Amino acid sequence: MSIISAGKGKSKYNIHIEDKELSKNLINRYLNKHSKILVVTDSGIPKKYLKHLKSNINNKSIHIFTLPKGEKSKSYYSYKKIINELSKLKFDRSDYLIAFGGGVVGDITGFVASTYLRGISYIQIPTTLLAQVDSSVGGKTAINIPQGKNLVGAFYNPKCVLISTQYLRTLSEDEYKSGLGEVIKYSFIGNKTLKKIIEDKSKQIIERKESTLKIVIEQSIKTKAKIVTKDEKESGIRAILNFGHTFGHAIEAYKKYKNITHGAAIVLGMIIASKLSLYEGYIKDDQLKKVLDIIDSLELESDYSKYNYAKLKPFMAKDKKVSNGKLNLVMIDKNFNGFLTSKYNLKNIKKVLG
């Protein structure tokens, strides 16, 4: 088992990474056995996983709240239903929430935890690769509203994050590749070790070899934990974690969050951002080729030709990184380090997007 820490002071927490089933001792290490537990999950989680988790919790008062699978569940309606459930069960500040699922479950559970009674403890047990390497770490919690994705939320760290690669066995190919999109992001914004692992072991990653996946997840989380600990409220360096996200979120919104996964959209967004980095003079042709080669080595979709500037512009204008009327973008330099800038030529964006 590997343990990585994130956060500062009283909000510091551990991230445990296993390539076997989560043990009973580990699950209960962070729980008070006299507390009530509400496990928030979704309809896509295999019943055997839920049964195993429930049987391994020592607490006598365990309740399950199941959301419909999908992005639509990350809504005010779902938030209100969970809050009402907690109130009905008379949860107090000594009780716990457990987020057991992907990013949608983790985001909404964390937001509920941050607001119910002005904050109760919650534990993240992410079951998708995307959630394991990205959304479960960093304390970002949120719900969506009709005006946009993740526009209502809070920074609120979990008590711990418990990760097992075994949950990845049952992921669909699309969900698994969605997670790989966020994995390669870390290799493009500074993690040279991860970049080398992907280049050398792409076949093992595609085949979901658990020992290799454990290392990949560790390296991804090391990068994210280091960044979010330095900048917990996204006022500085944390912004580089949004590499590819401005364009990727615009693609998702244009598609109305249908027929494309988050990770697939982010991969396309990173290609667009990398080409913009080339046109702005920050990288050379060979660095762009390395970006494209890594994406191809994991058999990820790279054709963004159907998303032109006219289609994406309205959604880019609503991006959370707009400040003083100017859109801030994350680009990369020749050493594969990410940086945030508002200085770029709009003509180059139009040139990249066509």
N, C-alpha and C positions, 0 to 999 in steps of 0.2 A: 504494500500500500504506500502511496505517496501522499504527502500532506503539504499544501501550499497555503500560506496566509495572505489575507488581503484586508484592507481597512486599517484604521488607526484607533488607538485608545480603546474606549469602551465599545466601539463599533467594529473592532477587529474580529475576524472570524476565520475558521479553517475550511479548506476545501480538500476533501479526501477523495482520492482516485484509486479505484480497484479494477483489476481485470478478472474479478470473480464476483460472486453474489455479495451484496452488502451483509455483513454479519449482524447478528442480533445485538451483540455488545456495542458495535459502532452506532447502530440506530438509536439505542437507548442511552448512549453516553450523553446526549444533548437534551434528553427529555426528563422532566420531573414526573415520576410514575403516578403521582397523585393528581396530575393535571388532566383536563379534558383535551382531546385531540380532534381536530377536524382535518381530514385528508381531502384536499381539493384535487380532483383528477378530471380526465375527460373520457368520452365514450370510446376513444381509439386505443386506450391502454389495455393490453391483454389482461384478462381476468386473473391469470396465474400470477402476474406481477403484483396485482393489488392484493390478492390472497396471501402471497408470501410476505408482503410488507405488513399487512394487518396482523398476521400470526406472529410476527417478530417484534411487535410493540408491546411492552409490558403493561401499559396503562389499561385500566378496566373500561374507561369511558372513551371509546373510539367511534367517530362518526365519519361517514363518507359523503362527500358532495360531488356529484358527477356533472360536468358541463358537456354540452354537445361539442364534438371535435370541430376545430376550425377557428379561423380569425374572428368570425362573427361573435364568438363567445367572449371576446375581450371587450365587453361593452358595459355601459352604465347599468343596463338591465341585469346582466349577470352579477355585477358588483353588488347591486341592491339585494339580489336574491341571497348571496352569500352572507351579507351583513345581517339580513333578516334571520337567516339560519343561526348565526352566532348569537344573536339576541334571544331567539327562541330557546336555544340550548343553555342560555345564561352563562356564556363564556365571560371570564374576567381576565385581568392582566396576567394571571399566573398560568393561563391556558395557551395552547399552541395551535398554529396552523402548519400543515405540511403541504407543500406544492409538489405534486407527484405527476409529472407529465412534461410536455414540451414548453416552448417559450410562452405560449398563450397562457397556460396554467400558471407558470412561474410569475409572469408579469401581473396578472390580476390578483393572484394570491398575495403577492408582496404588497400590492397597493391596498388591498383589504387590511392586511396586517398593519400597514403604516397609519391607517386612519381609524380603525375600530378602537374605541377607548383611547384614542390618541397614540396608539401603538402597542401591539402585542408581539410576542416572539413568533417567528416562522422559520421553517427549515426547507431548503431546496433539495429535492431529489429529482434531478432532470433525467428524462428518459430518451431524449433525442440528442444527436450529435450537436446540432445547432445550439440547443439549450446548454449542453455540457460545456462547450467551449466559449459561449458568448453570453446569453441572456441570464444565466443563473449566477454569474459572477459580476460584481460591480454595483449591486444595489439599486439599479434602475428598475422602477416599477411603474406600471401605466395601464390605462385603458384607452380604447379608441373612442372618438366621437364622430358624428357625421362630417365634421369639417376637416378631419384628418386623423392620421395614425399616431398613437402615443402622445396626444396633446394634453392629456390629463394624467398626472402621475406624481411620484415623489422619489427622492433618493432615500432608500431605507434598506440597510444591510440585513441579510439573514443571520440566524444564529450559527448556521453552518451550511455547507453544500456537500452532499454525499453523491459521488459519481461511481457508477459501475458500467464498464464497457459491455456487459452482458445484455443490457437493455437494447443495445444497438443491433442485436441479432435479428429482431423482428421488424426493424424499420423498412419501409418501402424503399425502393431504389431512389425515387425522387426525394424523399425525406433525408436519406443518407447523403445524397449529393448536395442537398441544400446546406447541410452542416459543413461539408467540405469547402463550400464557398467561403464560410467564415474562417475556416482553418487556414486556407491559403492567404487570406488577408493578413494574418500575423506574419507570414513569411515575406510579404511585400512591404511591411512597415517597420522592419528592423530585426526580426528574429532569423538570423542567418543559419542557426542550427536547424530550425524547423524547415527552412528552405532546402537545406542539404538532405534532410530526411525524406522530404517529399520527392526530391529529384532521384534519390537512390532507391526508395522503397514504394514507389507509386503503385506497383502491382499488389503489394501486400496491403496497402491502404484500400485499394479498390476491392480486394477480396475480404476486407474487414478482419484481418488477422489481429486478434485482441491484444497481444503483446506489443505490436507496433502501434495500434490505436491508443494504447495507454500512454506511450511516449509522445505521440502526436498531441493528445489531449493535454498532457502535462506541459509541453512546450507552449501550446496555445494559451493555456491559463497562466503560465508564468509571465508571458508578455502582457496579458490583460491585467493580471493582479498588480504587477509593477506599475502600470500606467494609472489604474483607477485608485491605487493607494496614494500616489502622488497628487492626484486631482480627483477627489471624490465627487465634486459637484459640477464637473465638466466646464471649468472656467479657463482651462489652459490646454495642457498636453493631451488630455483625454480625447480631445476632438479628433486626433489622428485615427482613433478607432472607427471613425466614420468614413474611412477610405472606401470609395465606391458607393457609399450609401446615398449621397444626394441624387445621383443618376439612377441608382437602383430603386430607391423609394419612388422616384418619379415614374419609373417603368411599372412598378407594382400598382401605383395609383391609376396610371393610364389603363392598365389591364383590369382595374376594379378588383384587385387582389384575387383574380381568378386565373386558373390555368398557368400559373407560374409560382414557384416557391420563392420565399424570401431570399434564400441563398443563391438560387439561379439568377435572380434579378441583381443581386449584389455582385456576382461574377461579371455580368455584363457592365455594371456600373464601374467596376475596377478596370475593365478594359478601356472604357471611355475615359476614365480619369488618367490612366496610364498614357493613352494617346495624347490627351491634352498636356500631360507633363512633357511629352516629346515635343509637341508643337511650341510649348512655352520655353523649351531649351533646357529643361531640368534633367532629362535623361537622353541617351543616345538610342539609335536603332537597335543595338545589341541588347540593351536593357529591356526594351519593349518586347523583343523576341523572347527573352527569358520569361517574362510575364506570361506571354502567350503559350510558351512551351510547357510551363508548369500547369497551366489550366488544361491544356490538351492532354498532358500526361495522366491526369485524373479523369479524363473523358467527360469534361464539363462543357456545356454549350457555350460557344463564344460568338455566335452571330447575332449582332444587335441591329442589323440593317433596317429592320421594320420600325425602329423607334427613332424618328428624326426630331430635329430641334423644335419644329412647330408643335409636334405632339406632346413633347415633354416639358416645354417652357411653362405652361400654366401650373404644373405641379411642382416644378423647381422653385417657382416664385413663393410657394407656401412652405418651403423647407424651414425647419427650426433653426438652421444655421444662417438665415438671413439676418443681418445686423445693420441698422442704419440704412436700410434699403439696398444693401449690397450682399450678394450671396458669397459666403465663405466656402472655399473648396479645399479638400485634402488632396495633395499631389504627392508624388514620390521623387526623390533625387537619384543620382547615379549609384549611390551606395545602398539603395532600397531602404531609405529612411523616410517616413511620412512627415509631412508638415502642412500646416493650415495657412492659407493665404486668401486675400481678397484682391490681389493684384494679378490680373490676367486679362488677356485680350478676348473680348466676347466673340470676335470673329473666329478665334481658334475653336471655341465651343461649337459654333455653327459649322465649322469645317469638319470637326470630328463627327458630329451628328448628321451632317448632310442636310 
